[in-house]
Amino acid sequence: MIITVDFVKENAWPELIPELRTVFESSNLISQNAHSQWDAINVLTILHTIIRPFQYFQNPKVPREPVPAQLESIAEILLVPLVVTLHHNVEKALSFQYKIQFDLEQVLLMICKCVYFSVKSYMPAALSAILPSFCQDLFQILNSLNLECASPDDGYLLRLKTAKRSLYIFRALVTRHQKLLPNIFNCAFKLSKQSANIDKLDFPSERIVSLAFDVISHILETGPGWRLVSPHFSSILDSAIFPALIMNSKDVSEWEEDAEEYMRKNLPSELEEISGWAEDLFTARKSAINLLGVIAMSKGPPVVSVSSKRKKGIKANGKERHSSVGELLVIPFLSKFPLPFDGPQALPKTVHDYYGALMAYGGLHDFLIERNPEYTCTLLRNRVLPLYSLSLCSPYLVATANWILGELASCLPEEMNTDIYSSLTKTLSLPDLEDISCYPVRASAVGAIAALLENDYVPSDWQSLLQVLVERVTTTDENESSLIFLLLGNVVDAGKDNIAIHIPFVVSRIADTISKQLPPAPDPWPQVVERGFSALAAMVQTWDESSDEFKEHENSRWRSGCATIAKTFSSLLQQAWIMPIQQKETATTSASPPPSCVDDASALLGFVMRLIVTIDEAAELKIPELLAVWSVLIAEWHAWEEMEDLSIFNCIQEAIDLHRRYDSANFFMRKLPSQGPSHNSTRSIIEGVAAFVRDAITAYPSAIRRACSCVHLLLYTPRFSLETEDVKRSMAASFSEAAFSRFREICNKPCGLSKPLLLVISSCYISYPNIIEQVLEKHEDKGFMIWAHALANVSSSTSEHGLSSESEIKLAVISLAKVVERLLEMSPDGGNATLHECFRSLMEACIHLKEVQDEASDGVENAEEEEEASDEDTDDEEDDDIDDEDSEDDEREETEEEFLSRYAEVAKGLDGEIVAEGDAEEDEVQELELGVLDEVNIQELVVSLIKKHRYSLAQTQIFPPDLVQRILEVFPDYVSLFHA
């Protein structure tokens, strides 16, 4: 029997259920004496497969969605008989005290999985009736666990997996159904107390404790659950949460043996992306910190607001009316643990306990952000900052203190700015102790500073911070340099004008560090080099965006800085790209540098080209040679990602602009020896660029838009000679083929990508109409007519995704004029419907162009009016804010219906965030660089077309009265063209 998701289809169930029931009854699962080919595991695999799709809501936006009929049938006829047998199987499994029965444990696990998928979103009526007895069996399984003495054999691992699945079931029953809360809480609380021995638990056992904390957190989210758990807050904190937070022997060994893993689990930072298996990070400590945060924020059962009006001037402060558990219990509890003594006499227990207290403070972000700044300031000055002044403070505590400052970045008082940055920069340079590595201390300081900057908590002294970072990046090992490169990118992004003046010096030091880490070609670049290039790209962006005030008042320093940065970038790129090729000229293997950091390297190259003002400077900075290698690298680019290739497109524009301004030697068009595997081939820089652009047309939506813009730039900006005309012809054919192929793939989808693709073909058709027509016809029968029809549609005044910018309309008019001429040749009698469509769209586009040009001339006046209107709106908003202050929210406990409605609203919000492919940039008006086409006089072109083919056009009755009237309203001078 083959089971697939197709069984969810409605009409399959009447015949399927009885057949499956027969199979189940003949198995050795329901009937213990049955002898059949259908053993227990086969039966449960079938059930698991058909139930799995029901773990998700069919319509999550409905507050109380009814249980699907199929799931009700499965639960009643198939699942309930199996669950009834669970009690016998559990008793049998638990009776084997010294030997785990593998097959039996597998059966228990599969039954639990099936039940979990059934109740994760829904609650079948048949299953609800037997839920108490079923959960009692799960409690037995969980109570039987001895996590400290977990056996490494496969059977006990299955027992732990069954326990984990049981806790998943409990979490679903609590969150979605609010069932059996007292019994579930008692079970979870008992398991969470095993955190006292957390250093003796392996990962599967620790995951059980972690899930127990999570179950309690979910119980607290419900009204009945809060009333159930709140009397036990003190006991939970003392006997379960805090034991999971204090330092243990596992922390010490992990710190020394795998510092990166220690950081990921205990001191995570958003600076670095999390890699590896995500479940490894679900530690008991992390879940305990989360539960502590939920408890600290707790003021009572979840409530909803009931608006009521009150008199102006009387303001009620909810924070004053209700004290949270954090104020009443959590902070006083943590205050019991004293700061360690300064020096070697500090007792290990004091250090371990204070480590736990620090971990707890790091989880109180949501609680502290609701307190006034003085509260947080006092807490940090008394409990965290004193650690930095101890002469022999434990590195474990200092690293955790760094992490706290990063976690609380969004609620730090401004008056502590100097103290906080002074403490963190001090630990950035903390050397290793004789027997303890201090890498986690330095790494956590980097993460904390990054978090502070991300939350706009900036240092008062940028120069001191930069000096420390630059010094560290040149003296530390590869891992730490890599981290500091990441932080430097954040620093320059946040510092802007405050650090612009220091960027040339910093760039030189970073480039020196990178140059020492570059491997020989063709080895891929290590992470430290990639992050170094990323930091340089961030710096050049900040330098570019530095204020006009800096450029004017410090003009000589700014010019000097530009020259320094350009030379530094050129030298670094030469070392990375050109020197390996020169060293391997006689080698038989590929001398191409690796395709590493092409995006960031493109940003550096683009900056250098932007500063060049003479052809001699281009030669001095080796621009032709660098562009030759770069064009090969991008021609072979395959790493299409949203932000990864933006710099490449920008660099293409800079290269073409440089060619237009100063390329008297025409190196952009000259054939150069290939730097790739085939040493005998030659290809010009523009051909390498064209290969990249052609591939981009088939990539993701944003890349398609950028590539389409580049096509017009490549066809009409460079200076093509008779010798290079073949290159342009080949590019046009390649671009049009790629654009038409992509257009045919997406033309039936409701997105705005069709327009740029059609305009690409237009650009190509204007230069080589015969060749492009052949390309389209070769790709698809009547391909030319398909494109002409689509172009007419997108150029029409009624098009949903129509032409918006002046350059788009110009391009469409020029190409439509050529299309109309071609269609008149093909059908002189005017019998072609596409001819009528194209001519009408041509004239409508002319009208649209005139309207756009008129609007542009009135733009300044409109902008002033909008500014005045904006000022009035601001005044209205202020009045609204005053009115809002006059309302007060009364609170009452949230009902189950409101609870379900709240989850449904979240689902609706998530659904609204989905954007159709290509629509994200659809509303942006994009001006195209048309080069020589910009010089075309559109009115003369259209008048010439009508005059030339006036008789043929008149014969085809192509001038409908409504269109003629609109044309004459906009262009009164055209009256002679349409005279009867």
N, C-alpha and C positions, 0 to 999 in steps of 0.2 A: 504494500500500500504506500503510495506517495502522497505526502501531506504538504500542501503549499498554502500560501496566504490567500489563494483564490477561494478557499473555503469560506471566507468572510462574505462572499456573495450570497445574497438573500435566498435565491432559488435553489442553492445547493443543500441547504440544511434539512429539509424534510426527508430526503433520501439518505443523507449522510449520518444523522444521529442514530437511527436504529442499527445501522451497520457497525458503527463504532461501539455501540452498546454491546452488541453480540461479541465483538472482539474482546472487549474489556471483561465480560462475564466469563469468557473461556480462558482468560489468562490466569497465571498463578499469582496474581496480585489480589483480585477481589475474591476469587475462589481458591482458598489455600490448597485444596486437594487437586486442583485442575492440572492436567498435563497437556500443554499446548505449545505450539511453536511461538506463541505470543508470550514471552516472559515479561516480567515486571518492567524492566528498563525499556523494552520496545513499546509497551503500552504507554508508559509515562512520556516517552519521547514524542509519540503521536499527540498526546494531550497538550504537552508543552508547546508544540508547534502551532496547534490551532488556537490556543489561548493567547499566545504572545501578542498578537496584534491588538488585543483589547486592553493592554496596559495603558494605552493613550486614549484620551477623550476623542470621540468622533467629532464633537463640536464643543471645544472648551470655552467658547464665549457664552454658553448658556449656563446660568447659575446652578440649576438642578437638572442636569441632563438625564433623561430616563435611561435605565440599563438597556443596552441593545438586546433584542429578542434572541439573537444567536447566543449571546453570553448567558442569558437566563436558561436556555435549553442545555447548554454545555454544563453549567453548574448543577442543574437539577438531575440530569440523566447520567452525566459522566463523572463530574468532579466530586459531588457529595458522596457517592458510594466509595470513592477512593479515600476521601478524608475520613470516613467512618472507620476504615481499616487502619488509620494512622495510629490510633491509641494502642492497638495490639502490636504494631511494629515498633512503637516507641518503647513499650514495656520490654519487648524482646531485645531491642538494641541495648537498653540500659542494664539488662540482666547480665550481659557479658562484661564483667568488671575488669578483666585483665586482657581481653583480646577484642579488638574492634572488628566487627563483621563488615567487610568492604561493601558487599552487595546490598546489605540492609541499609547501611548509611547512604548509599547512592539512591535508594528508593525514597528515604526520608527527605533528602535534598531536593529531588525532583518534584515530590508532592508540594513541598514548601514553595518552590519556584512557581508552580502552577497556581497555587493559592495567591501568591503575591501579584502575579499578572492579573488575576481576577479582581482583586480589591484595590489595586493601586489607584484606579480612577473611579470604579463603580462598586456597587455592593449588591450582587445578585440576592434575591430574596431567599432562595434555598440555602445559600451559603450563610446568610445572616443568622438563620435559625440554629445552626450548629457551631457558630463562631465561638461561644464561651468554652465548649468542650475541646474544640480544636486548639484554642489558645492555651488551655490548661496543659495540653501535651507539649506545646512549645515551651511553656514555663519549666516543665520537667527537664526538657533537653538543656535549657540554659542553666538551670540549677545544678545539673550534673557536671558542668564544666569545672575542670581544675586547670585554670589558665597557666599557673606557675609550672605545672608538670606536664605541659602539653607534649604529646608524643610526636616525633617527627614522621611517623609512618603515614601512608596515604589514607588509611582509614580514619585516623583522628583528624587529619586535615579536612576530610569530608564532614566530620562532626562539627568542626569550627565553621565551615561554609554553611552548614544547616543553621547554626546559631546566628551567623551573620544575616542569612535570609530571613530568619525569624524576627530579627530586629528591624529589617526592612518592612516586614509585614506590620509590625507594631507602629512604625513611623507612619505608614499609610493609614492605619486605623485611627491614629491620633489626628493626623493633619486633615484628612479628607472626611472621616466619618465620626470622629470623637467617640469612639467605642472603647469600653473596658479600660478607662483611664486609670482607676485605682490599682488594678492588678498589674497593668503594664508599668506604671510608675514604680511600684514596689520591686518588680523584677529588674528594671533598669537601674534603680538606685543601688540594689545589692551588687550588680555587676560593676557599677562605677566605683564602688569602694575598693575594688581590686587594683585601683591605680596606686595604692600604697606600695605595691610590689612591681611597679612598672618597669624597673630596670631588669627584672627577671623574666619579662615576657618577650617572646619573639613577635615578629610583625603580625602574623595572623591573629594571635591572642590579643595583642594590643589593639587591633582593629575592633575587636568585640567591645572593649572598654570605651573606645572612641565612639562607637555607635550608640552605646548606652547613654553617654553624655548627650548625643544628638537627639535621642528620643525624649529625654527630659526637657531639652530646649524646645522641642516641638509641642510638648504638653503645655509648657508655659504660655504658648501663643493662644491658647484657648481659654475662655472664661472659666469653665469648670476645672480645667487643668491648673490654672493659677491658684484657685482656692484650695486645690488638693496639694500642691507642691509648696506653697508659701510657708506653711508651718514648719517645713523641714529645711528652710533656707540655710540656717546656721549649721545644721548637721551636714548638709550637702557640701557647704563650703569647707568645713573643717575635715571631714572624713573622706571626701571624694575629689573635690576640685583642687584644693591646695596640695595634697600629696602628688597629684599629676604634674604640678608646676615646679616643685622644688628640684634642685639639681641632683642628679644621680650618677652612678658609675658609668652608665651607658653614654651619658652626655660627654664625660671626660674622654672616654675611648674614641668616640666618634669625632670629637674636636681634634684629636691628634692624628687619627688614621684617615679621616675623610672630612676635611674642614668644609668643603663645598656642600656635602650632604648635610652636615650639621647646620649650615646657614640656610639651606632650603627648608629644612624641617622646623627650625626654631626661630630664625631671624630673617624671614623672607623679605625681599625687597622687590619693588616693581621695576628697579633699574635693569635687572636682568630677566630675560624670559625664562619661565619654568620649562625645563625639558625633562624627559624621562616619563616613567609611569606615574600618572597623577595620583593614584590611590596611595602611593608611598608617602604622600604628604599628609594623609588623613591620620595624624597621630592623636593619641589620647590627650596630649598636652594641648594641641590646637583646638580640639573639641571642648576641652575643659575651659580654655580661655573664652571660647565663644559662649558657652553656657554662663560663665561669670559675667560677661558683658550683658547678656539677656537679663540676668538677675539684677544687676546693678541698675539697669534702666527701668526695672519694673516698679510700677506705682499701684498696680491693681489689675483686674481683668481687662482684656482688650475692650476698648470703648469706641462709640461713634459719637459724633458731634451733633448737637441739636441747636441750631442757631436761634438766638433770641435778641431782641433789641434792648438796649439800656440807654440811659441818659448820657449825653456827651460829657466828657470831662471825668467820668468815673471809669477807671481802668482796673481790670482784675488781672493779676499775674498768676497764671497757672502753676508756674514753677514754685511760687511761694506757697500756694495752697496745698500742694501735694509733695511731700518729701519722698524721694525714691529710696529703694532698698540700698542703692549704692552709698548714699549719705548715712543711712541709719545702721547699716550692717557691714558692707564690703570694706569701705575705707577704714572704719575703726578696727576691723579684723586685721587688715594688712599693717596697720600702725603698730601692732603688737611686736612685730619683728624688727629688732634694732639694727642700725648700721653696723657693719663689721668694724673691728678695731683697725687702726692704721698700723700695719707692720706684720711680721711673721706670726705674732701671737694670736691672730684672728682664728677663732675656732672654726673647723670645717662645717659644723652644723649651722653656725651663724651665717656663714657664706652661702651654704646650700639653701637655707630658708629665705635669705634675702634675695637670692636668685629667683625663688618662686614668687616673692612679693613683686619684684621688678617685672616678671612675666605677666603678673596680674595687672599691673598698671598699664602695660602695653595693650591690654585688651579692653581698656575702659575709655576708648576714644569717644564712642557715642554718648557715654555718660558725661565725660568732661566737657564736651562741646556744648552741652546744655547748661553748664555752670558758668558763673561769671569769671572773667579773666583772673581776678585776684585768687579765686579758689585754686585754679590750675597752677598759678604762679607759686603759691605757698606750697603746694604739693611737690612741685619740681625742685624748689629751693631746699626743701627739707629732706626729700627722700631720693632724689636722683643726682642733682648737680654736686652734692658733697663728695660723691664717689670720685669725681675727676681731680679733687684736691688731695686725695690720699696718696701718699708717696709709694706705697706698695699695695695698691688695690688689686684684687683678683681680676685677671683679664676676662674671666667668664662674666663678672659683674659689669665691667666696663663695656664689653660688647653688647650686653643686654641693655645697658643704659643708652647706648647709641641708638639701638633699635627702637627704644621707647620714644626718643626725641623724633625719630622719623615717623613712627605710628601716630604721634600726637601733633603732627605738623600743622594740621588745619585748625588747631585750637590753642596754639602757643601765644602767650601775650607778647606784644611788640616790645615791651620794656626789657624782655629777657634776651633780645636778639644778640647783643654782644657776648653775653655769658655763654649762650648756646653755641654760637659759632666758634668761640674761643675754645670751648671744651672739645668740640668735634675736630677742629683742625689740629688740636694737640694730639688726639688719638690717631689721626691719619699717619703720623710719623712714629708711632709707638714701636720700638724695636722688639724683637723676640726676646723672651726671657731665657734663662739658661736651660730650663727643662720644659718650657711651654711655648708653643707657637702663638704669635699674636696676630696672625693673618685674619681671623674672624673679627678681631677688634678693628683693624684697619678697613676691612671690607664692609663692616656694619656702619662705620663712619661715612664711607662713600655713599652707601644706600640712604643713610639718614639725611645727608646734605642734599642728595637728589630729591628726596621727598619734600624737604623744606622748600627747595626752589620750585618744585611742581605746585606747591600750595602758596606761591607768591610770598613766602617768608624769606626775604633776601638779606644777605649780610650787609652790614653798614660799611665794611671795608673789603671791597672786591679785590684790591691789589694783593692783600695778605693771603687771601684764599687762593688766588691764581699762583702766587709764588710757591705756596706749599704743594699745590698739585703739580706744577711744572717740575719742581724739585723731585717729587716722588716718582713721576713718570720716567725720569731719566736714571733713577737709581734702584728701582724695584725689579722684581722678576716679571716674567711674561704675563702671569695671571693677574698680578696687581696692576701692571701697566694697562692691561686690557680693561680692567674695571675703571681706572682713572680716566682713560680715554672716553668711556661712556659718560662719566661725570663731567668732563670738560665740555662735551657737547651740550649738556644741560646748562652748565654755567654760562657759556657764551650766549645761549638762547635766552636765558633769563636776564643776563647782565646788559645786553644791548649796548647803548651808548656809554654805560659806566665802565665797560671794559674794552671798548673799541680801540682806544689808544694803545692798549697792550697787545693787541692781536698779532702784529708783525713779529714781535719777540717770541710769543708763545708758539706761533706757527713754525718758526725756525727750530725751536727746541723739539717740538713734536716730530717734525720732518727728520731731524737727526736720529731720533729714537726709532722711527719707522725704518729708516734706511739700514740700520743695523740688524733689523729683524727680517728683511726681505730674503726669501729663499731663492736658490738658483732656479731658473726656468727649466722645465715647465711645471715645477711643483706648485700646488695651490698655496695661496697665502695663508699663514696662520691667523687665528682670531685676533691677535693683538695688532697685526697689520691692518686687517679689515676695520677694526674699531678705530684705529689711528686715522685712516682715511675718512671715516665717518665724522670724526671730530674735526678734521680739517675742513670738510664740506660744511659743517655747521658754522665754523668760524668765518669762512668766506661769505656765507650768507649774512651773518651778523655784520661783517665789514661792509658788505654791499648796502645793507639797510641802515647803516649809521646815519645819524641825522645830518641835515644840511648845515646846521649850526656848527657841528664838528668839522665838516668839510670846508666851510668858509673861514672859520676862525683859526683852524689849525691846518690851513691849506698845504703848507710846505711839508708838514709831518704826514698829512694824509697822502700826498703824492709820493713821498719817500716810502711810506708803508706799502702803497700799491706796488711800487717797483720791487721792494723786498719780497713781498708775498708772491708776485709773479715769477721772480727768479727762483724762489724756493720751490714752488710747485713745478716749474719746468724741470729743475734739476732732479726732483724726486721722481717725476714721471719718466724722465730719461733713464734713470737708474732702474725703474721698475719695468719699462717697456723696451727701450732701445738697446741698453747695454747687454742684456741677455742675448739679443739677436746678433749683435756684433761679436760676442764671444763664441757664438755657435755657427758662424757663417759657413764653416766647413763641415758641420755635423750633418749626418744623414737623417736624424730625427727632427721633428718639428721644433723650430726655434721660436714659435709664438709664445708670448707670455700667457699665463693662465687667465681665464675669464673671471678673475676675482675683482670685486669692488668696481666693476665697470661703471656703475651709476655714480658713486662718489668720485671716482677718478674723472668722470665726465664733467662733474661740477667744477673740479679744479681746472681742467683744461678749458672749459667755457669761460671761467674767470680770467685766465691768462689771455685768451683771445679778445675778450672784451676791452682789455686795457691797451692793446696794440694800436699805435697810431701811424706807424710807418712799416713798409715792407722789410726794412733792415731789422727792425725789432722782431718781426716774425721769424726771420732767418736766425737771429741771435738766440732766440728762445726755442729754436728747433721745432717750430710749429708744423712745417710740412711733414717732417719725420714722425712727429707725435700723432698727427692726424692720420698718417698712413697706417700706423699700427692700430690706432683707435678704430678706424673704419673696418679693419679686419675683425676686431673683437666684437663690434656691435653687429656685423654681418652674420656672425655665428651665435648671436644672443638667443637664448631659449628660456631664460628665467623670467617669464612675464608675470609681474606682480604689480599691484596698484601703485605703490609709491617707488618701486625699485627702478623704474625706467624713466621717471619724469626728468631727471637730470640729463639723460641721453637726448631726449627731444629738445631740451633747452640748449644743449651743446650743438645740436644740428643747426639750430637757428643762428647761434653765434658763429659757427663755421661758415655758413652761407653769407652772413653779414660781413665777415672778414674778407671773404672772397670778393664780394661786391665792392668793398671799399679799397682794398690794398693789394689784391692778388694780381699784380701786373705780370708775374711769371706764369700765371694760370696753373699753379700746382694743384689746385682743387680738381682740375679736369685731366691732369696728365697721368698717363699710364705709369704705374709703379710696380716693381717686382713684388709678388705676393709674399707676405710674411707667414703664410700658413703652411700646411703640410706639402702643398704642391709648389715647389720653388720655381718652377718654370713658367707658371702662369703670371699674367699681369692684370691689374685691375686698378682703376682710378679711385680716388677717395670718394667721389660722388657715387660711384657704383656700389661701394661698400655701404654707404649711407642708404642708398636706394633699396638694397637687399634687406636692411633692417626695417625700413618703412613698409616694404611689401609684406614682410612677415607680421608686422604690427597690425596690419589691416585684418588679420585673421585672429587677433588676440582678444582680450577682454574689452568691454565697451569704452572705457576712458582711453585706452591705447588706440582704439580705432579712431576716435575723434582726433587725437593728437597726430596720428599718422596721416589722416586725411588732410589736415592742415599743412603738414610737411610736404605733401605731394604738390600742392600749388606752388609752394616755395621752391621746390627742386626743379619744377618744370619751367618756371617763368622768371626766376631771379638770376641763376648763373648765366655766364656768358658762354654760350655754345658756339663753337666755330664749325666750319664745314667738316673738319676732321673729327669733331666730337658729336656731330649730328646723329650718328648711329647710336651713340650712348643714350641720347634723349629719346630717340625713337623706341629703343629697347625698353627704357624705363617706362614710357607711356603705355606700351603694350602690357608690360608686367603689372603695373599699377591697375590698369583697367580690368585685367583678368581677375586679379585678387579681389578688387572691389565688387565686381559683378557676381563673383562666386559667393562672397559674403552676403551681398544684398539678397541673393536668391535664398540663402539659408534663413534669413531673418525677416523677409518681406511680409510674412503673414503674422508676425508678432507685433503687438501694440507697443512699439518703442520708437524713439526718435533717431535711431541710428541709420535709417534708410537715407535721410537727406545728405549727410556728409559723404556717404558712399556714392550716391548718384552724382554729386558734384565733383567727386574725383574722376569719374568717367567723363564728365563734361569737360574738365580741364584737359584730359588726354584727347578727347574727340576734337576739341578746338584746334589742336596742333596737327593731328593725324587722323582726319575723319575716315579715310578709306581703311587704314590699318585697324583702327578701333572697331569699326563696323565688322570687319572680318573676325576680330577676336571675339566679339559678342556672339556672332553667328556660329562660330566654331564651338563656343562653350555650350550653346543651347539654340535649338531651332527657333527662329524669329527672335533671337536675343536682342537685336537692335531695336525692334519694335517694342519689346518688353521694356527696355531701358527708356526709350522715348516716351512711352505712355506713363511710366513712373515719374520721369522728370517733369512731364506736363502736370501730373497730379500734385507733386510737391511744390510746384511753382504757382499753382492755382490760388486764387484769393480765398478759396473755401477749404484749403488744406489744414488739417489739424496740426501737423508738424511742418509748417511752411517755412519759407525763407524769412529771415529776421534781420540780418545785417546788410548794409549797403553792398559789401563785397560779394556776399552770397547772391544777391539779386543780380548784380552786374554779370557774374559768371553764368548764371542761369539764362539771362537774356542773350548773351553772346552765343552760348551753345544752342539755345532754342532757335535762334536765327539760322544757324547752320543746319539744324535738324529740319526746319521748315523747308529750306532750299532742297535738301536731300529728298524729302517726302514729295515735294512737287515734281522732282525728276522721276521718282518711282511711280507717281500717280498723278499725271498732269490733269486728269479730269476731276480731281478732288474727291474721288470716291473713298479715300482712306480716312476713316474716322479719327485715327491718331493725328492726322494732319490738322484737323479742326481743333482737336484738343491742344495741340502744341501751339498753334497760332493764337488761340484765345489766351492760353497761359502766358505766351510771349507778351501780349499787349497788357495783360493784367500785371505782369511783373514790371513792365515799364511804368505803369501807373503807381505801383507800390514803391518803386525806386524814387520817383519824384516826391511821394509823400514822406519817405524816410529822409530824403535830403532836406525837405522843408522843415521837418521836425528837428533835425540837427541844427539848423540855423536858428531855431527858436529855443535851443537847449538851455542857454544861460538864463533866459527869462523864466523858463519853467522851473529851473533849479532854485531860483530865488523864491518863487511862489511856494514851492514845496518846503523850503526852509521855514518860511513864515507859518505855513500850516502845521509844521512839526512843532514849532514853539507853542502854538495854540493847543495842540494835542497834549503836550507836556503839562500845560496848566490844568487841562481837564483831568489828566491822570492823577495830579496832585490832589485835586478835589475829591476824586474817587477814593484815594488813599485815606483822606480824612474821614470820608463816610464809612470806610471799612473799619476804622478804629472804633466806630460807634457800635459795632456788633460784638456780641460775646457768645462763646460756644459753651453750652452746657453739655455735660457728658453723661452717657449711660452705657451700660454694658452691651457689648455686641451680641446680637442674636445669631443663631446658626444660619438663618437665611441671609443675614448681612455678611456673615463670614464667607458663605459661598458666593455671594454677589461680588465681594471684594476680589476673590480669586478670578472670577469671570471677567471683571474689569481689567485686571492685569493681562489676561489673555488677549482681550481686545486691543490693549495698548501695544502689545508685542506684535499683533497682526498688522497694526497700522504702521509699524516701522519698516515693513517690507517694501522695498522700492523695486519697481520693474527694471529689468536689465536695460541700461542705457538711458534711463530717465533722470538719473541724478544730475546730469549736466545739460539736460534738454532745454531748460529755460534760459540758459546763458546765451547772450548775444555774442557771437564770435566773429570778429573781423578777420578775413583771410588775407594773406599777403599774395597779391596777384601779379606783382612785378610789372612787366610790360603791358599786361591786360588792363591795368588801371588807367592807362593812357587812352584806351578806346573810348571814343565818343558814342555813347549808347544811342542818343537820339538820332545822330547821323546814320548809325548802323541800321536802325529800324526803318528810318525813312528811305534809305537806300534800298533795303530789302523790298519794301512795299512798292516803290517806284519801279524797281527792276522786274517784279513779278505781278504788277498791278492787274494786268489783263487776266493772268491765270488765277489769281486770287479772287477776282471778281466773278469769274466763270464758276468757281467752286462754291459761290454763295457763302463765303467764309466770314462775312462782315455782318453779324446779327445786329439789329438796331440798338439793343441795350448796351452792347459793348462799344459800338461807335459813339453813342451818347456819352458814355463814361470817358472815352479817350478824348473827345472834343472838350469836355469840361476841364480836363487837366491840361491838355495840349491844344489850345485854340488854333495854333498855327497849322495843325494837321488837317484843317477843313478841306483844303484842296485835294488831299490824298483820297478822301472818301466822298468827293463830289460825284453825284450820280452820272 
